Every structure is written in structure tokens, then in C-alpha cells.
Amino acid sequence: MPEVAVEANDITKRYGATTALDDVTLSVRRGSVYGLVGPNGAGKTTLLGILSGLRRPTSGTFAVDAQRIGVLPDTPSFDSWLTAFEVVDLSRALNVPDAPEVSVDAVLDRAGLAHVSGRKVGGFSRGMLQRLGLAAAVVGEPDVLLLDEPAAALDPAGRREVLDMVAALRGSSTVVFSSHILDDVQQVCDTVGILKEGALVYEGTLGDLVRNSEHDAAYEVRFRGDGVPLADILNAEGWVTTVVMADDRLTVSAANAAVIERELTRCVARARIPIISLTPIERSLEDVFLEVTK
Amino acid sequence: MSLWRLEVVRLVRTYRLWILLGIFGFFAVLGPATAKYLPEIVEQLGGGVEIAVPVATPELGMAQYLGNALQIGLLAVAFVAASSLAFDSKPEMATFLRTRTTVGRILEPRYVINMAAAAGSFLLGSAIAFAVTAVLIASPSLSGVVVGSLLVALYLCFTVAVTGLFASLLRSVPGTALLTVGVLISLSILGLVPAIRPWLPSELVGAYDALIGGGDFVYWRAAASALALSAGAIAFSVFRMQRREV
């Protein structure tokens, strides 16, 4: 079985004069959870539409190595006169007709919808529809699951349930899920692809993304007493890019992490002031995301 | 829940089946009744003015049913069929179905069930009209009613097929239904050309009155073209929907 479950090569999609996707190449490892992030209009939904076979690329090729594909649109909609059970059961009948009906109950339970399984979906909130859509996608036992903003309309508890469901699929299914909620991506994704104006500007692990961002490395120094001598010493150093002092702490940044790790302790020793702590400032995924997509 | 059961449930829970049965059932009683009591009705409303009305005959009773029921019935059939066949009008619904099975498998039960509902409703109405006419006036020609009803039922199936054709070109339920009815009405204008007229599916509607009135069966060409055009419309709609992006 190939290691890569989803592969796109030089995918371009144009709508008239508008380029929705521009030469996108990506690959998703089998059994992994891949996060597709980007601002609104970056091309996430278009890319998922192409991978699910519902849209055709203007140029480029793609391959999804799967017997069954599950797809969850960003605003799921079902015939309002069907019950939740019937929606998921229809999905089961179409995808895995040999699976027993009891699997429908199990999936509805996992989605937190067991108590409304007999209710018509016309009265469901958007969050309930999103969970129902995920249940309908999961009941088909898909090899590849394409989720478009699966937790966008959910309250914190609902979001937790959905993210847990997605995380539980790791290993058994390959999941590609788009989101602009970076915290969700950070919680469940092994790999991330960042789309910006239709182009894939980054693909890799979250750790590499944060580590390899071109932004300065920074440390926070907490001290007792007067920090001016330390600030003066740092300002005189060539490797320092900025020094910001506030009350009992000082933030110093440098062009790369190695030089700051090597030189900062030397400067602190020269200043001869009581030090409480030296702490590297971790950059959040959000910081890096904003930097990459700006 | 299979795709076949889904269509049956759609017709029942959305009351569309009852709407079709109601329309054809209502006019099945009203048509023959107005034919029978038209002189009395006109006399009550005429205010002393003498108006000549046709004598109540079995043929008039059945003609009243067809004339009244088919006007609104055709529109209802087109709307009911469009609401099922134009499933691309909701991209999220289309995504649900298309990522799980083929367009052909989605459309197959939709065509069959909607054709059965349209034809069945009309045939049931025709049977009721036959019975009411027989009770109130006199028994119409049974063979004429049976064959004529089957030909109109074929025309309604053709209507469903044309609806599917336009559903594959538009993404709107009302647009699909109204375009279908508009095109069907426009096509009947082609009947002004004598060479084309026998081939027009709309001739099947005229067969109802003619056959009940004892006319000869001369509708092979209209029936053949209705069958061929329906098959072509269905094949085109499957081909077109397969290629259409969601």
C-alpha cells in the first residue's frame, strides 16, 4: 500500500480571470491528519472540492488512493424531513451496505446526537448539522476523510467532541481538514499546509513551521533591581536586534536562536544584576501563520 | 435507508404525493359532476338569460376531467419532479450524494418514482372519473378510457423526463419546473405544421378525448417519439450532471 494517500501535483484552478488555486502541490501521508489552513478565500474549499472529485482542476493532476472517501462540506445540509438516524443510515447504505444498522447508533452516539436520532433534522442548529455531517462521513468507514471547517460552528464542548472524533481517526483513516482556527489545527494535525491566495506557501510539521520561521529568536530576562546596565550591554552587542525593557523584565531578540543562546548568558554575567529567570519566548502558531500569510 | 426509499419518503413526508392525488382526485369528481349539472348551474347563475349548454354525455364527463386536471396537474408534476431531480440546487446535498455514489444511481429512483407518482395519480383520477361519470351520466367506453389514460400517463412520464433534462442545465427548482412547462406548451405550437403534428408527444393528450369518443388509434408515432425523447432526455441529464461541477 503506498505511503502517500492523497497527492496533488501542480493543481491550478481558474474561474474566469480569477485564480482560485495556483500550482498547488501537496502530499498527505496515509493515516495522518493534515491541516489545511489559510485566510478566507485562500482556496481551501476549492482544493477540497477537487480532491473529492466534485470539481475539476484547470491544470495539474491529483490522486486519492482510497476505496471510500468521506466528505464534510463547511455548511452541511440534509433533507429537512429526514431524521438524524435516516441521514446517517442513508450514508451507511451507500458506502458500506453490509454494515449493520447498529453502527449508525454507535456513530450518532460518538457525535453526541444519540438523544436526537429520531428527530427530523429540519430543526437542527448549525452545530448539530455539522456533527451530523461528520457522523454521516465517518459511518462510511472512509479511507480518506475530507473535512471543510468541521468545527467552525460549534461551541467549545462540541468542538472538543469533533476534534476528539477526528483525532481518533488517526491511523485508520487519512484526514485532510481545513480550518482557520489554528488552535484546532495545533491540537489534531501532524502536518500542516498553509494556503495563501491560492498558493501553498508552507507544507510540513507544525514544529518545523514554528522553528524555521524567519522571525527573530527572543528571550525574556526577569531581574531584580535596576536593569539598565544589562540593557546598555545588550544594546552595544552587534547580534542583538531589539531590546525592550518593562519593569522587572527585559525582552531581547536576535537574528537566530543559536547566537542568542550562546551570547546572552555572557552579557547577563557582565551586567552583575540579580537574575530571576531566563526564558525563551515561544512563538505561537498564530504568530507564524500571520507572518507567513501577511 | 436506500435511495429508492428516500424518494418514496420524500413524496409522502413533503405531501407531494398527496398534492398530486388531491389534484387529480378532485377534478375526477368535479369534471363529470359539472358535465352532468352544467345546465342547472348555468340556470342558477344565468339570471333568466337562456344559455345553450352541451348535453351531458360520458365523453363530456371524461373530457371535463382531463381538461381541468391536466392544466394544474402538469405544473404540479413538473414542480414535484424538479424538487427531486434538481438535487444540484443545494451544493451541500449534492456533495452528500455525489461523493457516495454515481449520478446514474442517484437519478434512477428519482426518475422512476416521480414517473410512477405522476402516472399513477393521473390513472387513479381517471378511474375515479370513469366511475363518477358512469354513475352520474352513463358508462364511457372502457377501452377508450384505458388506452387514452395510458397515453396521457406516458405524456406525464415524458414531462418528468423533460424536467430532468432542464434540471441538468439549471440549478433552481422553480426555474426547472417553469422552464419545463413553458417548453412543453411552446412545443405544442409545432402542431401547426401538419407533417410534425403526428410525432408530437402532446398529441397523446388529445388521444384521451378522441379514443373515448370512439376514434381510431393513430398515436403510434406520438407514443414512439415520447418514448425516444424521454430516453434521450434522461441519458443527456445523466451525462450532463456527471460532468457538472458542484
HADDOCK unambig.tbl for C-alpha pairs under 7 A between the chains (distance, minus, plus):
assign (segid A and resid 52 and name CA) (segid B and resid 99 and name CA) 6.97 0.50 0.50
assign (segid A and resid 54 and name CA) (segid B and resid 245 and name CA) 5.58 0.50 0.50
assign (segid A and resid 54 and name CA) (segid B and resid 246 and name CA) 5.57 0.50 0.50
assign (segid A and resid 55 and name CA) (segid B and resid 245 and name CA) 5.00 0.50 0.50
assign (segid A and resid 55 and name CA) (segid B and resid 246 and name CA) 6.50 0.50 0.50
assign (segid A and resid 69 and name CA) (segid B and resid 99 and name CA) 6.99 0.50 0.50
assign (segid A and resid 71 and name CA) (segid B and resid 99 and name CA) 6.89 0.50 0.50
assign (segid A and resid 73 and name CA) (segid B and resid 92 and name CA) 6.32 0.50 0.50
assign (segid A and resid 76 and name CA) (segid B and resid 92 and name CA) 5.63 0.50 0.50
assign (segid A and resid 77 and name CA) (segid B and resid 92 and name CA) 5.44 0.50 0.50
assign (segid A and resid 77 and name CA) (segid B and resid 93 and name CA) 5.83 0.50 0.50
assign (segid A and resid 78 and name CA) (segid B and resid 93 and name CA) 5.88 0.50 0.50
assign (segid A and resid 81 and name CA) (segid B and resid 13 and name CA) 6.62 0.50 0.50
assign (segid A and resid 86 and name CA) (segid B and resid 1 and name CA) 6.25 0.50 0.50
assign (segid A and resid 89 and name CA) (segid B and resid 1 and name CA) 5.78 0.50 0.50
assign (segid A and resid 90 and name CA) (segid B and resid 1 and name CA) 4.80 0.50 0.50
assign (segid A and resid 90 and name CA) (segid B and resid 2 and name CA) 6.07 0.50 0.50
assign (segid A and resid 93 and name CA) (segid B and resid 1 and name CA) 6.47 0.50 0.50
assign (segid A and resid 93 and name CA) (segid B and resid 2 and name CA) 6.27 0.50 0.50
assign (segid A and resid 94 and name CA) (segid B and resid 100 and name CA) 6.03 0.50 0.50
assign (segid A and resid 94 and name CA) (segid B and resid 101 and name CA) 6.64 0.50 0.50
assign (segid A and resid 95 and name CA) (segid B and resid 100 and name CA) 6.11 0.50 0.50
